[in-house]
Structures are given as structure tokens and as C-alpha cells.
Amino acid sequence: MTMLVRLVRQALKLVPDAAGYALTDRLAAMTHRPALEDAERRAMARAEQIRFGAGRANVAWAWGAGPPVILVHGWNGRAAQMAPLAAHIADSGFRAVAPDVTGHGDSPGRQAHWRYFLRDIPALAQTLGEQAYAYIGHSAGALTMMAARYGRNVSASRYVCICAPSHPFPPISVIRKKLAPRPAIVERYKAFIAEQFGRTWDELVPGLVYRGLGADTLLFYDTTDRFVDHTEGDKIAAIAPGAHLLKTDRYGHAGILAAPELHAAVCEFLRAIPQTNVDMCVRNQ
């Protein structure tokens, strides 16, 4: 536990709810830009840079040519984490485009908020000038791209959700574990998150943003993921009958993005016409 987290944890025991909520939000919004892995660096060397958003301040990266496929990283992630998968998709005949959401990667900002994802995803789509063939999202990126379907001009023929939570509970779990705030502070923070989605927390909990999906959707999870439990995939599959659910059992939350099983399944899914529900585990020999 860092010194800052210790200080905030102690402060939350003393300050009023309003100040406690402000401290909680300030700490939760801080971003961390991960260093690039070797495979990510190699894939990024193949990419061209795109500017998008207000004043074209945000950065995205593109690979290949063909029907556009937008890949959205997760909270505290970056486009480079999606780069190996994006390069694989480009080699399969698509134009893969991965943004750095505000506060992440090479885009400006030192804070992350759900509303940044919800704003930047349609902004990138508008910059591309054509409807995306598919959206692929990891964790918070998957949740927000699904939420962006509601009134934000985000639609596609295919959706791929990788380690996606059914609703925005992961930051609440982290806050409870690290800061142990009073229930009143937690409830205020839940309301703040829900407001960014234009919903109430109670509306989001049942997985509202995944309703209406089916055979056009691939769900991919790992049973060793300690951040988003793989049973979230089962929950979403129940909300979206007909969705394809695949699981691995060795990669974890971020490592799954480099999994060859994921790369193969995504490219096959993008090329194929979904017909039947799949609920299975991909086991490594």
C-alpha cells in the first residue's frame, strides 16, 4: 500500500462525507501508464498515428486496410496493449484502429473517468468517417463501448468483449479494499459513476448495457483473472442469449490480450457469420 493510499485511508476516517467522496474520486481517477512489452513495441512499430477528438488532441493508432475494427483498451491501459491483437486483425484483412483514451497512453490528461471512454469512442468513430465493422474492448473499454451503443452513434456488425464486467463495479471493489471508506462515501461514488453512464446504479447492476446482444457478440474470459471474475461472462451470456462465450485458464486479466487463443478466436469470429451459442473453455495443452 503506497503512502498516498495510507494517508487517504486515514483521512477518510476523519473528514465529512463530502470531503471523503472528493478524496476518493481524486485518488480513483489517477492514471498509470504501463510500460510497453516487447511484443507491444513490435506491433506499434507497424502502426500509423491518427488524431481525433476536440482539437484533434487525442491519439489513435491504425494497422492495415479494410473494414474498420475499433479496439478499446481498459482502465489504466493503453492502445499498445491492444497492438498485438490489432496487428493480427490487420493481417486478416481489416483496418484495426486502437485509441488512447483521454488520460491514457499518448493522449493528454492525468485522470481517467468513465465519461472519457464514453466520449472518445464515438469521437474516434466519427473521425474515421465510416461505420465500424466491429468493436473490440477489454475490461472497462468493453463495458463503455457497449454503453456507447445507447444514443451515441456506436453500432457495428460484431462486438468482442474481453474480460468485461457486467457493470462498473471494479473501481468500487478496489476502493473498498484499499481505502475502506464509509458506506455513505461509497454510495456517493456509485452515484457519480452511474451519472456518467446516464443511468442509476441500480439500472446498471443487472447488465443493462448488454441487452439486445446475441450471436453478434463474442465474450472472452480467463478463469485465473483476479480483477474481473470469469463468471461475469456467464452473467452477460445469460443477458444476451446466443452470444459466444470462450474461456482460457492461464493468462489473467491483462495477459489475455497476448493469448494466441484470443487472437485466433477473434479473427475467426470477425470473418464468420455467428449462428449458434458457444459456451466452452479453451484449454492449453
C-alpha positions as CSV (number, residue, x, y, z in Angstrom):
1,M,0.0,0.0,0.0
2,T,1.5,3.3,-1.0
3,M,2.0,6.2,1.3
4,L,-0.7,8.3,-0.5
5,V,-3.2,5.4,-0.1
6,R,-2.4,5.2,3.6
7,L,-2.9,8.9,4.1
8,V,-6.2,8.9,2.3
9,R,-7.4,5.9,4.2
10,Q,-6.7,7.6,7.5
11,A,-8.2,10.9,6.3
12,L,-11.5,9.1,5.3
13,K,-11.9,8.2,9.0
14,L,-11.9,11.9,10.0
15,V,-13.4,14.1,7.3
16,P,-17.1,14.7,6.4
17,D,-18.7,12.6,3.7
18,A,-18.5,15.3,1.1
19,A,-14.7,15.7,1.6
20,G,-14.3,12.0,1.8
21,Y,-16.0,11.5,-1.5
22,A,-13.8,14.2,-3.1
23,L,-10.7,12.5,-1.8
24,T,-11.9,9.1,-3.0
25,D,-12.7,10.4,-6.5
26,R,-9.4,12.2,-6.7
27,L,-7.4,9.0,-5.9
28,A,-9.5,6.7,-8.0
29,A,-9.2,8.9,-11.1
30,M,-5.4,8.9,-11.1
31,T,-4.0,7.1,-14.1
32,H,-0.9,4.9,-14.5
33,R,0.7,4.5,-17.9
34,P,2.1,1.0,-18.2
35,A,5.4,0.4,-20.0
36,L,5.4,-1.4,-23.3
37,E,6.1,-5.1,-23.6
38,D,8.4,-6.3,-26.4
39,A,5.5,-7.7,-28.4
40,E,3.6,-4.5,-28.0
41,R,6.6,-2.4,-29.1
42,R,7.0,-4.6,-32.2
43,A,3.3,-4.2,-33.1
44,M,3.3,-0.5,-32.5
45,A,6.2,-0.1,-35.0
46,R,3.8,-1.2,-37.7
47,A,1.1,1.4,-36.8
48,E,0.3,4.8,-38.2
49,Q,-0.9,7.6,-35.9
50,I,-4.3,9.2,-36.1
51,R,-5.5,12.3,-34.3
52,F,-9.1,12.6,-33.1
53,G,-11.4,14.3,-30.7
54,A,-11.7,18.0,-29.7
55,G,-8.8,19.9,-31.3
56,R,-7.5,16.6,-32.5
57,A,-5.7,16.3,-29.2
58,N,-6.2,12.6,-28.7
59,V,-4.1,9.9,-30.3
60,A,-5.1,6.6,-32.0
61,W,-3.1,4.0,-33.9
62,A,-4.1,2.1,-37.1
63,W,-2.9,-1.0,-38.8
64,G,-3.9,-2.5,-42.2
65,A,-6.7,-1.7,-44.7
66,G,-10.2,-3.0,-45.0
67,P,-13.4,-2.8,-42.9
68,P,-12.6,-0.8,-39.7
69,V,-12.4,-2.6,-36.4
70,I,-12.0,-0.4,-33.3
71,L,-10.2,-1.8,-30.3
72,V,-10.6,-0.1,-26.9
73,H,-8.2,-0.7,-24.0
74,G,-9.2,-0.8,-20.4
75,W,-8.8,1.5,-17.4
76,N,-5.1,2.3,-16.8
77,G,-4.4,0.6,-20.1
78,R,-3.2,2.0,-23.4
79,A,-3.6,1.3,-27.2
80,A,-0.3,-0.5,-27.2
81,Q,-1.8,-3.3,-25.1
82,M,-4.2,-4.0,-27.9
83,A,-1.5,-3.7,-30.6
84,P,-0.5,-7.4,-31.0
85,L,-4.2,-8.3,-31.4
86,A,-4.7,-5.3,-33.7
87,A,-1.8,-6.3,-35.9
88,H,-3.2,-9.9,-36.1
89,I,-6.6,-8.5,-37.1
90,A,-5.0,-6.3,-39.8
91,D,-3.2,-9.4,-41.2
92,S,-6.7,-10.9,-41.6
93,G,-7.9,-8.2,-43.9
94,F,-9.2,-5.5,-41.6
95,R,-8.2,-1.9,-40.7
96,A,-7.6,-2.1,-36.9
97,V,-7.7,1.2,-35.0
98,A,-6.9,1.5,-31.3
99,P,-7.3,4.8,-29.4
100,D,-5.5,6.0,-26.4
101,V,-8.5,7.2,-24.3
102,T,-8.0,10.6,-22.6
103,G,-5.7,10.2,-19.6
104,H,-4.1,7.1,-21.1
105,G,-1.2,6.3,-23.3
106,D,-0.1,9.1,-25.6
107,S,-3.3,11.1,-25.3
108,P,-3.4,14.1,-22.9
109,G,-4.7,14.1,-19.3
110,R,-3.7,12.8,-15.9
111,Q,-7.1,11.5,-14.8
112,A,-9.4,8.8,-16.1
113,H,-13.2,8.9,-16.0
114,W,-15.9,6.7,-17.5
115,R,-17.2,9.7,-19.4
116,Y,-13.9,10.0,-21.2
117,F,-14.3,6.5,-22.6
118,L,-18.0,7.2,-23.5
119,R,-16.9,10.5,-25.3
120,D,-13.8,9.2,-27.0
121,I,-15.2,6.0,-28.5
122,P,-17.8,7.8,-30.7
123,A,-15.4,10.6,-31.4
124,L,-12.9,8.2,-33.0
125,A,-15.7,6.6,-35.0
126,Q,-16.7,10.0,-36.3
127,T,-13.1,10.7,-37.3
128,L,-12.9,7.5,-39.3
129,G,-15.9,8.7,-41.3
130,E,-17.4,5.2,-41.7
131,Q,-19.3,2.8,-39.5
132,A,-17.1,0.3,-37.8
133,Y,-17.5,-3.3,-38.8
134,A,-16.6,-4.4,-35.2
135,Y,-15.8,-3.1,-31.8
136,I,-13.4,-4.9,-29.5
137,G,-13.0,-3.9,-25.9
138,H,-11.0,-5.0,-22.9
139,S,-12.4,-4.6,-19.4
140,A,-13.7,-1.0,-18.9
141,G,-13.2,-0.5,-22.7
142,A,-15.7,-3.3,-23.4
143,L,-18.2,-2.0,-20.9
144,T,-18.1,1.5,-22.2
145,M,-18.3,0.6,-25.9
146,M,-21.4,-1.4,-25.1
147,A,-22.8,1.5,-23.1
148,A,-22.0,3.9,-26.1
149,R,-24.5,1.9,-28.2
150,Y,-27.2,3.8,-26.3
151,G,-27.7,7.1,-28.1
152,R,-24.1,7.8,-29.0
153,N,-24.0,6.6,-32.6
154,V,-21.9,3.5,-31.8
155,S,-23.0,0.4,-33.7
156,A,-21.4,-2.5,-35.6
157,S,-21.9,-5.9,-37.0
158,R,-19.7,-7.6,-34.4
159,Y,-18.8,-7.0,-30.8
160,V,-16.0,-8.6,-28.8
161,C,-15.9,-8.2,-25.0
162,I,-12.7,-9.3,-23.3
163,C,-12.8,-9.7,-19.5
164,A,-15.7,-7.3,-19.5
165,P,-17.5,-6.5,-16.2
166,S,-21.3,-6.6,-16.3
167,H,-21.4,-3.2,-14.7
168,P,-18.8,-0.7,-13.4
169,F,-18.2,-2.4,-10.1
170,P,-14.3,-2.9,-10.3
171,P,-13.4,0.5,-9.0
172,I,-15.8,0.1,-6.2
173,S,-14.2,-3.2,-5.2
174,V,-10.7,-1.6,-5.4
175,I,-11.8,1.4,-3.3
176,R,-13.4,-0.8,-0.6
177,K,-10.3,-2.9,-0.4
178,K,-7.7,-0.1,-0.4
179,L,-9.5,2.7,1.4
180,A,-12.2,1.1,3.5
181,P,-14.5,4.2,3.2
182,R,-17.8,4.6,5.0
183,P,-20.8,3.3,3.2
184,A,-22.1,6.8,2.6
185,I,-19.0,7.7,0.6
186,V,-19.2,4.5,-1.4
187,E,-22.9,5.3,-2.3
188,R,-21.9,8.8,-3.4
189,Y,-19.2,7.4,-5.6
190,K,-21.5,4.8,-7.1
191,A,-24.0,7.6,-8.0
192,F,-21.1,9.6,-9.6
193,I,-20.2,6.6,-11.8
194,A,-23.7,5.9,-12.8
195,E,-24.3,9.5,-13.7
196,Q,-21.5,9.3,-16.3
197,F,-23.4,6.5,-17.9
198,G,-26.7,8.5,-17.8
199,R,-28.2,5.8,-15.6
200,T,-28.8,4.9,-12.0
201,W,-26.5,2.4,-10.2
202,D,-29.5,0.1,-9.8
203,E,-30.1,0.2,-13.5
204,L,-26.5,-0.7,-14.3
205,V,-26.1,-3.6,-11.9
206,P,-28.2,-6.1,-13.9
207,G,-26.0,-5.6,-17.0
208,L,-28.3,-3.2,-18.8
209,V,-25.7,-2.2,-21.4
210,Y,-25.5,-5.8,-22.8
211,R,-29.2,-6.1,-23.5
212,G,-30.1,-6.8,-27.2
213,L,-26.8,-8.5,-28.0
214,G,-26.7,-12.1,-29.3
215,A,-24.9,-14.0,-32.0
216,D,-23.2,-10.8,-33.0
217,T,-21.2,-10.9,-29.8
218,L,-18.1,-12.8,-28.6
219,L,-17.3,-12.9,-24.9
220,F,-13.8,-13.9,-23.9
221,Y,-12.6,-14.5,-20.3
222,D,-9.8,-16.2,-18.3
223,T,-10.6,-18.3,-15.3
224,T,-7.4,-17.0,-13.5
225,D,-8.5,-13.4,-13.8
226,R,-8.3,-11.8,-10.3
227,F,-9.8,-8.4,-11.3
228,V,-12.9,-9.4,-13.3
229,D,-14.1,-12.9,-12.4
230,H,-14.8,-15.1,-15.4
231,T,-18.3,-15.7,-14.1
232,E,-19.1,-12.2,-15.4
233,G,-19.0,-13.8,-18.8
234,D,-21.7,-16.3,-17.8
235,K,-23.8,-13.5,-16.4
236,I,-23.5,-11.5,-19.7
237,A,-24.2,-14.6,-21.8
238,A,-27.5,-15.0,-19.9
239,I,-28.4,-11.4,-20.6
240,A,-27.5,-11.9,-24.3
241,P,-28.7,-15.3,-25.4
242,G,-26.9,-16.5,-28.4
243,A,-23.6,-14.7,-27.5
244,H,-20.5,-16.8,-27.9
245,L,-18.6,-17.4,-24.6
246,L,-15.0,-18.7,-24.6
247,K,-12.6,-19.1,-21.7
248,T,-8.9,-19.7,-21.2
249,D,-7.3,-20.7,-17.9
250,R,-3.8,-19.3,-17.6
251,Y,-3.4,-15.7,-18.7
252,G,-5.1,-13.4,-16.1
253,H,-6.7,-10.0,-16.7
254,A,-4.1,-8.2,-18.9
255,G,-2.1,-11.2,-20.1
256,I,-5.1,-12.5,-22.0
257,L,-4.6,-9.7,-24.6
258,A,-1.5,-11.5,-25.9
259,A,-3.1,-15.0,-25.8
260,P,-2.9,-16.8,-29.2
261,E,-6.3,-18.4,-28.4
262,L,-7.8,-14.9,-28.3
263,H,-6.2,-13.8,-31.5
264,A,-7.4,-16.8,-33.4
265,A,-10.9,-16.7,-32.0
266,V,-11.3,-13.0,-32.7
267,C,-10.2,-13.3,-36.3
268,E,-12.4,-16.3,-36.9
269,F,-15.3,-14.5,-35.3
270,L,-14.8,-11.4,-37.4
271,R,-14.8,-13.4,-40.6
272,A,-17.6,-15.8,-39.8
273,I,-21.4,-15.4,-39.5
274,P,-22.5,-16.2,-35.9
275,Q,-25.1,-18.9,-35.8
276,T,-25.2,-20.8,-32.6
277,N,-24.4,-20.2,-29.0
278,V,-21.0,-21.4,-27.8
279,D,-20.1,-22.0,-24.2
280,M,-16.8,-23.7,-23.8
281,C,-13.3,-23.5,-22.3
282,V,-10.2,-23.3,-24.5
283,R,-7.6,-25.4,-22.6
284,N,-3.9,-25.1,-23.1
285,Q,-2.1,-28.4,-23.7
